């Protein structure tokens, strides 16, 4: 719970009473690795704040190939934002990569939280804006940077967790095949 309050404090200042109200809307859960929290085609009714472990979101193409959209490590939020905000079926899966502890906030509770603690609406607006900026930058990077440069950015962003994430998921995140990724890493090690 402290990690959530620290995350919120980066963007808005809450009184002790407001902090208690916010925490009352979050439900703690523990999940084992490989647990699927959301499937493509379902409506995303919860957002998750990771306090321990790693979650990832991905899409699967018609050939069954996974395309990793994002990873969420401790202190990060994850949801299918299109589905969560529109309450329509989404296209993403959310899966637990390694045993995780999360705080879950339902769409319904988030709306109640906005009424109970209006500052939280500003907080989530900032989080969504930051997410939009990061998504746009990743799109530009994927169009403009080499695979090696995208891998370098990945390592800077997820340095502490890179050893915990399977190589094929890293390859998917940076937009290359596992085979290309393996050859690229071998080349980089020779440098």
Backbone as CSV, one residue per row, in Angstrom:
resi,resn,N_x,N_y,N_z,CA_x,CA_y,CA_z,C_x,C_y,C_z
1,UNK,0.821,-1.192,0.000,0.000,0.000,0.000,0.869,1.262,0.000
2,UNK,2.019,1.177,0.684,2.905,2.342,0.723,3.414,2.704,-0.662
3,UNK,3.705,1.684,-1.478,4.204,1.942,-2.826,3.163,2.712,-3.647
4,UNK,1.890,2.367,-3.481,0.823,3.087,-4.178,0.780,4.543,-3.727
5,UNK,0.850,4.765,-2.436,0.813,6.133,-1.924,2.030,6.936,-2.391
6,UNK,3.198,6.284,-2.466,4.397,6.955,-2.988,4.196,7.327,-4.454
7,UNK,3.579,6.425,-5.213,3.312,6.678,-6.630,2.370,7.862,-6.793
8,UNK,1.340,7.901,-5.996,0.374,8.998,-6.063,1.031,10.315,-5.669
9,UNK,1.878,10.274,-4.637,2.522,11.490,-4.119,3.446,12.153,-5.141
10,UNK,3.867,11.424,-6.150,4.699,12.021,-7.206,3.911,13.049,-8.019
11,UNK,2.581,12.941,-7.987,1.749,13.777,-8.848,0.733,14.650,-8.105
12,UNK,0.211,14.150,-6.982,-0.750,14.929,-6.195,-0.470,14.725,-4.711
13,UNK,-0.837,15.704,-3.924,-0.632,15.646,-2.478,-1.959,15.324,-1.799
14,UNK,-1.965,14.232,-1.044,-3.185,13.807,-0.358,-3.033,13.976,1.150
15,UNK,-4.120,14.328,1.821,-4.136,14.339,3.277,-4.172,12.886,3.756
16,UNK,-3.929,12.669,5.044,-4.000,11.301,5.586,-5.405,10.715,5.397
17,UNK,-6.416,11.533,5.583,-7.792,11.067,5.391,-8.030,10.664,3.932
18,UNK,-7.526,11.466,2.988,-7.674,11.141,1.557,-6.907,9.870,1.211
19,UNK,-5.739,9.696,1.809,-4.964,8.475,1.569,-5.748,7.239,2.002
20,UNK,-6.361,7.311,3.174,-7.164,6.193,3.672,-8.350,5.910,2.747
21,UNK,-8.992,6.965,2.254,-10.122,6.797,1.328,-9.652,6.107,0.053
22,UNK,-8.532,6.568,-0.499,-8.005,5.974,-1.731,-7.717,4.498,-1.515
23,UNK,-7.040,4.169,-0.427,-6.691,2.768,-0.159,-7.931,1.896,0.013
24,UNK,-9.028,2.492,0.474,-10.256,1.708,0.660,-10.845,1.246,-0.673
25,UNK,-10.446,1.872,-1.773,-10.967,1.489,-3.090,-10.090,0.445,-3.793
26,UNK,-8.909,0.170,-3.235,-7.970,-0.762,-3.859,-8.024,-2.115,-3.156
27,UNK,-8.078,-3.175,-3.944,-8.112,-4.528,-3.392,-6.782,-5.218,-3.659
28,UNK,-6.137,-5.757,-2.602,-4.877,-6.473,-2.819,-5.126,-7.908,-3.312
29,UNK,-4.298,-8.343,-4.243,-4.360,-9.707,-4.755,-2.951,-10.241,-4.937
30,UNK,-2.829,-11.551,-4.825,-1.583,-12.238,-5.154,-1.893,-13.203,-6.288
31,UNK,-1.009,-13.224,-7.290,-1.210,-14.099,-8.445,0.046,-14.901,-8.721
32,UNK,-0.143,-16.121,-9.129,0.969,-16.983,-9.537,1.367,-16.643,-10.969
33,UNK,2.614,-16.931,-11.301,3.103,-16.743,-12.663,2.200,-17.490,-13.634
34,UNK,2.027,-16.916,-14.797,1.242,-17.459,-15.906,-0.271,-17.275,-15.733
35,UNK,-0.706,-16.621,-14.653,-2.131,-16.337,-14.479,-2.544,-15.280,-15.508
36,UNK,-3.624,-15.563,-16.220,-4.163,-14.614,-17.186,-5.217,-13.768,-16.460
37,UNK,-4.999,-12.456,-16.398,-5.942,-11.558,-15.730,-6.982,-10.998,-16.690
38,UNK,-6.641,-10.972,-17.973,-7.557,-10.453,-18.989,-7.258,-11.154,-20.301
39,UNK,-8.310,-11.513,-21.027,-8.152,-12.125,-22.348,-8.671,-11.185,-23.418
40,UNK,-8.095,-11.284,-24.589,-8.584,-10.522,-25.736,-10.066,-10.841,-25.935
41,UNK,-10.854,-9.806,-26.190,-12.292,-9.999,-26.379,-13.103,-9.753,-25.126
42,UNK,-12.425,-9.680,-23.970,-13.116,-9.383,-22.723,-13.094,-7.873,-22.464
43,UNK,-13.993,-7.428,-21.613,-13.995,-6.025,-21.190,-13.077,-5.907,-19.981
44,UNK,-12.173,-4.963,-20.031,-11.234,-4.712,-18.929,-11.967,-3.911,-17.854
45,UNK,-12.237,-4.550,-16.732,-12.997,-3.895,-15.662,-12.119,-3.456,-14.500
46,UNK,-10.823,-3.775,-14.544,-9.900,-3.419,-13.460,-8.585,-2.907,-14.028
47,UNK,-7.982,-1.974,-13.310,-6.590,-1.615,-13.579,-5.789,-2.164,-12.404
48,UNK,-4.530,-2.487,-12.658,-3.699,-3.119,-11.648,-2.456,-2.279,-11.382
49,UNK,-2.171,-2.070,-10.110,-0.945,-1.411,-9.685,-0.049,-2.500,-9.110
50,UNK,1.115,-2.676,-9.692,2.015,-3.768,-9.302,2.839,-3.350,-8.083
51,UNK,2.802,-4.174,-7.041,3.635,-3.930,-5.863,4.788,-4.930,-5.779
52,UNK,4.644,-6.062,-6.463,5.703,-7.074,-6.495,5.493,-7.920,-7.744
53,UNK,6.595,-8.271,-8.410,6.501,-9.123,-9.586,6.428,-8.333,-10.876
54,UNK,6.071,-9.034,-11.948,5.994,-8.430,-13.280,4.730,-8.924,-13.975
55,UNK,4.004,-7.991,-14.587,2.872,-8.313,-15.451,3.208,-7.827,-16.846
56,UNK,2.528,-8.361,-17.831,2.717,-7.877,-19.202,1.393,-7.880,-19.921
57,UNK,1.296,-7.001,-20.906,0.134,-7.010,-21.791,0.636,-7.349,-23.181
58,UNK,-0.177,-8.082,-23.912,0.202,-8.457,-25.263,-1.030,-8.715,-26.103
59,UNK,-0.798,-8.678,-27.399,-1.816,-8.973,-28.393,-1.346,-10.227,-29.115
60,UNK,-2.270,-10.999,-29.650,-1.889,-12.186,-30.400,-2.438,-12.055,-31.820
61,UNK,-1.569,-12.244,-32.822,-2.034,-12.104,-34.199,-2.708,-13.385,-34.683
62,UNK,-3.185,-13.369,-35.923,-3.942,-14.507,-36.456,-3.115,-15.785,-36.570
63,UNK,-1.781,-15.648,-36.504,-0.907,-16.826,-36.554,-0.526,-17.320,-35.165
64,UNK,-1.090,-16.700,-34.135,-0.796,-17.110,-32.764,0.503,-16.532,-32.217
65,UNK,1.061,-15.543,-32.898,2.310,-14.914,-32.453,1.967,-13.782,-31.489
66,UNK,2.635,-13.792,-30.338,2.417,-12.754,-29.340,3.213,-11.499,-29.683
67,UNK,2.594,-10.348,-29.443,3.249,-9.053,-29.621,3.123,-8.301,-28.298
68,UNK,4.220,-8.215,-27.564,4.199,-7.599,-26.240,4.017,-6.095,-26.382
69,UNK,3.007,-5.575,-25.702,2.701,-4.145,-25.719,3.397,-3.444,-24.564
70,UNK,3.336,-4.058,-23.366,3.965,-3.412,-22.218,4.287,-4.410,-21.120
71,UNK,5.209,-4.004,-20.278,5.521,-4.715,-19.041,5.177,-3.771,-17.896
72,UNK,4.772,-4.318,-16.777,4.527,-3.516,-15.580,5.278,-4.160,-14.426
73,UNK,6.196,-3.406,-13.853,6.982,-3.867,-12.721,6.533,-3.090,-11.484
74,UNK,7.087,-3.353,-10.321,6.633,-2.655,-9.112,6.636,-1.132,-9.288
75,UNK,5.492,-0.541,-8.899,5.322,0.903,-9.023,4.663,1.331,-10.321
76,UNK,4.274,0.373,-11.166,3.670,0.676,-12.464,2.222,0.188,-12.493
77,UNK,1.432,0.837,-13.349,0.034,0.478,-13.592,-0.066,-0.294,-14.900
78,UNK,-1.090,-1.162,-14.993,-1.336,-1.864,-16.251,-2.835,-2.114,-16.401
79,UNK,-3.301,-1.949,-17.633,-4.699,-2.227,-18.004,-4.762,-2.187,-19.522
80,UNK,-5.836,-2.691,-20.091,-6.135,-2.462,-21.506,-6.883,-1.136,-21.512
81,UNK,-6.160,-0.048,-21.750,-6.742,1.286,-21.583,-7.935,1.528,-22.499
82,UNK,-7.862,1.041,-23.739,-9.014,1.214,-24.637,-10.257,0.594,-24.001
83,UNK,-10.129,-0.645,-23.571,-11.265,-1.369,-23.018,-11.697,-0.796,-21.672
84,UNK,-10.732,-0.465,-20.825,-11.047,0.059,-19.496,-11.818,1.374,-19.588
85,UNK,-11.367,2.257,-20.463,-12.012,3.570,-20.566,-13.338,3.513,-21.321
86,UNK,-13.409,2.679,-22.364,-14.636,2.617,-23.171,-15.638,1.581,-22.651
87,UNK,-15.135,0.636,-21.820,-15.925,-0.491,-21.341,-16.471,-1.318,-22.504
88,UNK,-15.628,-1.461,-23.531,-15.906,-2.334,-24.671,-14.867,-3.449,-24.681
89,UNK,-15.157,-4.552,-25.382,-14.161,-5.629,-25.452,-12.837,-5.117,-26.025
90,UNK,-11.760,-5.555,-25.406,-10.431,-5.126,-25.825,-9.720,-6.171,-26.656
91,UNK,-8.480,-5.867,-27.001,-7.677,-6.761,-27.828,-6.459,-7.313,-27.091
92,UNK,-6.291,-6.914,-25.834,-5.090,-7.304,-25.112,-5.338,-8.434,-24.124
93,UNK,-4.270,-9.179,-23.894,-4.188,-10.116,-22.788,-3.343,-9.427,-21.724
94,UNK,-3.655,-9.672,-20.468,-2.773,-9.257,-19.380,-2.428,-10.526,-18.615
95,UNK,-1.133,-10.782,-18.509,-0.658,-12.021,-17.897,0.394,-11.711,-16.837
96,UNK,0.414,-12.542,-15.809,1.420,-12.434,-14.756,2.676,-13.155,-15.236
97,UNK,3.786,-12.418,-15.361,5.044,-13.008,-15.822,5.740,-13.787,-14.717
98,UNK,5.779,-13.200,-13.539,6.329,-13.899,-12.377,5.410,-13.596,-11.204
99,UNK,5.401,-14.479,-10.202,4.500,-14.302,-9.064,4.414,-12.829,-8.704
100,UNK,3.187,-12.367,-8.500,2.989,-10.928,-8.332,1.989,-10.615,-7.230
101,UNK,2.180,-9.430,-6.678,1.209,-8.844,-5.765,0.773,-7.533,-6.402
102,UNK,-0.531,-7.328,-6.460,-1.066,-6.131,-7.108,-2.163,-5.524,-6.243
103,UNK,-2.434,-4.257,-6.510,-3.613,-3.601,-5.982,-4.521,-3.377,-7.184
104,UNK,-5.729,-3.850,-7.080,-6.681,-3.784,-8.183,-7.750,-2.744,-7.875
105,UNK,-8.027,-1.914,-8.883,-9.099,-0.932,-8.742,-10.078,-1.136,-9.895
106,UNK,-11.317,-1.420,-9.539,-12.332,-1.622,-10.571,-12.702,-0.282,-11.197
107,UNK,-13.235,-0.330,-12.393,-13.712,0.883,-13.061,-14.756,1.573,-12.178
108,UNK,-15.647,0.787,-11.608,-16.698,1.328,-10.738,-16.086,2.031,-9.519
109,UNK,-15.105,1.387,-8.873,-14.458,1.998,-7.711,-13.638,3.225,-8.090
110,UNK,-13.069,3.216,-9.277,-12.308,4.380,-9.706,-13.231,5.589,-9.832
111,UNK,-14.406,5.384,-10.391,-15.374,6.478,-10.514,-15.823,6.970,-9.132
112,UNK,-16.032,6.041,-8.203,-16.399,6.416,-6.832,-15.250,7.178,-6.166
113,UNK,-14.023,6.744,-6.450,-12.849,7.404,-5.883,-12.762,8.855,-6.343
114,UNK,-13.072,9.095,-7.623,-13.047,10.463,-8.141,-13.990,11.373,-7.354
115,UNK,-15.138,10.840,-6.982,-16.107,11.635,-6.213,-15.645,11.826,-4.766
116,UNK,-15.079,10.780,-4.190,-14.649,10.835,-2.791,-13.362,11.641,-2.610
117,UNK,-12.456,11.523,-3.583,-11.152,12.212,-3.518,-10.897,12.827,-4.899
118,UNK,-11.432,14.004,-5.154,-11.321,14.617,-6.483,-9.885,14.745,-7.021
119,UNK,-8.906,14.825,-6.150,-7.512,14.917,-6.590,-7.091,13.685,-7.402
120,UNK,-7.767,12.573,-7.158,-7.406,11.337,-7.862,-7.764,11.398,-9.345
121,UNK,-8.746,12.209,-9.692,-9.057,12.383,-11.107,-7.867,13.036,-11.803
122,UNK,-7.274,14.039,-11.162,-6.073,14.686,-11.701,-4.925,13.677,-11.780
123,UNK,-4.761,12.865,-10.724,-3.699,11.859,-10.712,-3.823,10.930,-11.908
124,UNK,-5.017,10.367,-12.124,-5.187,9.424,-13.233,-5.080,10.114,-14.589
125,UNK,-5.475,11.372,-14.675,-5.268,12.115,-15.926,-3.781,12.208,-16.231
126,UNK,-2.975,12.508,-15.233,-1.522,12.602,-15.429,-0.950,11.246,-15.829
127,UNK,-1.389,10.181,-15.171,-0.911,8.828,-15.499,-1.266,8.479,-16.950
128,UNK,-2.492,8.777,-17.357,-2.927,8.473,-18.725,-2.163,9.328,-19.729
129,UNK,-1.936,10.594,-19.415,-1.137,11.450,-20.305,0.281,10.901,-20.449
130,UNK,0.889,10.493,-19.348,2.237,9.925,-19.402,2.259,8.644,-20.227
131,UNK,1.207,7.842,-20.087,1.096,6.612,-20.864,0.973,6.912,-22.357
132,UNK,0.187,7.922,-22.690,0.030,8.324,-24.090,1.364,8.794,-24.671
133,UNK,2.089,9.605,-23.925,3.392,10.096,-24.381,4.356,8.922,-24.585
134,UNK,4.387,7.990,-23.624,5.279,6.834,-23.738,4.902,5.961,-24.944
135,UNK,3.616,5.770,-25.174,3.170,4.977,-26.329,3.549,5.650,-27.644
136,UNK,3.378,6.957,-27.695,3.747,7.684,-28.911,5.249,7.596,-29.142
137,UNK,6.036,7.748,-28.089,7.491,7.669,-28.235,7.920,6.276,-28.680
138,UNK,7.263,5.252,-28.132,7.608,3.879,-28.525,7.274,3.644,-29.999
139,UNK,6.143,4.172,-30.456,5.761,4.050,-31.861,6.804,4.728,-32.755
140,UNK,7.214,5.925,-32.386,8.238,6.643,-33.157,9.552,5.873,-33.135
141,UNK,9.939,5.358,-31.969,11.172,4.567,-31.861,11.114,3.350,-32.772
142,UNK,9.958,2.670,-32.795,9.829,1.471,-33.634,9.936,1.800,-35.119
143,UNK,9.532,3.010,-35.504,9.622,3.410,-36.912,11.004,3.971,-37.257
144,UNK,11.700,4.528,-36.276,12.913,5.292,-36.560,14.214,4.631,-36.116
145,UNK,14.174,3.806,-35.090,15.398,3.261,-34.509,15.679,1.852,-35.015
146,UNK,16.936,1.483,-34.977,17.326,0.108,-35.285,16.896,-0.786,-34.131
147,UNK,16.895,-2.083,-34.371,16.558,-3.037,-33.316,17.533,-2.901,-32.146
148,UNK,18.817,-2.682,-32.464,19.812,-2.524,-31.398,19.512,-1.302,-30.540
149,UNK,19.119,-0.206,-31.156,18.790,1.010,-30.414,17.531,0.794,-29.568
150,UNK,16.549,0.061,-30.108,15.330,-0.221,-29.336,15.654,-1.116,-28.141
151,UNK,16.569,-2.066,-28.331,16.988,-2.940,-27.230,17.720,-2.127,-26.162
152,UNK,18.550,-1.198,-26.593,19.264,-0.345,-25.656,18.263,0.468,-24.812
153,UNK,17.242,1.016,-25.452,16.213,1.767,-24.719,15.461,0.850,-23.751
154,UNK,15.186,-0.381,-24.189,14.525,-1.358,-23.323,15.361,-1.584,-22.065
155,UNK,16.665,-1.792,-22.247,17.547,-2.047,-21.108,17.583,-0.857,-20.150
156,UNK,17.544,0.344,-20.686,17.542,1.529,-19.825,16.234,1.624,-19.040
157,UNK,15.137,1.243,-19.668,13.825,1.343,-19.023,13.598,0.218,-18.018
158,UNK,14.039,-0.988,-18.344,13.762,-2.172,-17.521,15.038,-2.852,-17.036
159,UNK,16.096,-2.085,-16.819,17.406,-2.662,-16.499,17.363,-3.675,-15.367
160,UNK,16.694,-3.342,-14.274,16.664,-4.247,-13.125,15.890,-5.531,-13.393
161,UNK,15.008,-5.517,-14.388,14.137,-6.662,-14.631,14.476,-7.439,-15.894
162,UNK,15.398,-6.934,-16.687,15.692,-7.565,-17.983,16.060,-9.035,-17.820
163,UNK,16.751,-9.379,-16.740,17.139,-10.772,-16.519,15.964,-11.651,-16.087
164,UNK,14.841,-11.038,-15.695,13.654,-11.787,-15.250,12.647,-12.019,-16.383
165,UNK,12.852,-11.340,-17.496,11.898,-11.411,-18.597,12.443,-12.361,-19.660
166,UNK,11.643,-13.354,-20.094,12.110,-14.274,-21.124,12.570,-13.541,-22.395
167,UNK,13.637,-14.051,-23.000,14.229,-13.425,-24.184,13.222,-13.256,-25.317
168,UNK,12.328,-14.249,-25.499,11.368,-14.135,-26.601,10.368,-13.003,-26.355
169,UNK,10.081,-12.686,-25.074,9.201,-11.562,-24.772,9.914,-10.230,-25.007
170,UNK,11.202,-10.180,-24.705,11.967,-8.963,-24.996,12.015,-8.749,-26.501
171,UNK,12.264,-9.819,-27.243,12.292,-9.729,-28.708,10.958,-9.197,-29.222
172,UNK,9.873,-9.728,-28.709,8.543,-9.283,-29.129,8.339,-7.811,-28.800
173,UNK,8.753,-7.384,-27.613,8.586,-5.993,-27.189,9.320,-5.030,-28.123
174,UNK,10.522,-5.416,-28.544,11.288,-4.514,-29.423,10.961,-4.739,-30.900
175,UNK,10.102,-5.704,-31.189,9.591,-5.874,-32.550,10.448,-6.705,-33.473
176,UNK,11.132,-7.721,-32.927,11.943,-8.613,-33.761,11.615,-10.059,-33.412
177,UNK,12.025,-10.971,-34.275,11.813,-12.387,-33.993,12.827,-12.854,-32.951
178,UNK,12.507,-13.928,-32.224,13.471,-14.452,-31.254,14.810,-14.834,-31.907
179,UNK,14.750,-15.333,-33.144,15.980,-15.729,-33.841,16.852,-14.508,-34.134
180,UNK,16.224,-13.446,-34.651,16.964,-12.216,-34.931,17.540,-11.655,-33.639
181,UNK,16.744,-11.686,-32.573,17.180,-11.155,-31.283,18.404,-11.901,-30.774
182,UNK,18.385,-13.213,-30.894,19.513,-14.034,-30.442,20.789,-13.679,-31.212
183,UNK,20.679,-13.544,-32.535,21.838,-13.168,-33.354,22.313,-11.758,-33.018
184,UNK,21.376,-10.849,-32.806,21.723,-9.473,-32.470,22.470,-9.416,-31.142
185,UNK,21.990,-10.158,-30.143,22.667,-10.165,-28.838,24.068,-10.742,-28.961
186,UNK,24.235,-11.782,-29.770,25.566,-12.361,-29.983,26.499,-11.332,-30.600
187,UNK,25.996,-10.572,-31.597,26.811,-9.512,-32.215,27.194,-8.444,-31.192
188,UNK,26.233,-8.072,-30.357,26.494,-7.035,-29.347,27.525,-7.493,-28.314
189,UNK,27.513,-8.766,-27.982,28.485,-9.292,-27.025,29.901,-9.291,-27.590
190,UNK,30.010,-9.412,-28.905,31.334,-9.424,-29.548,31.954,-8.037,-29.608
191,UNK,31.123,-7.003,-29.510,31.627,-5.629,-29.603,32.434,-5.241,-28.397
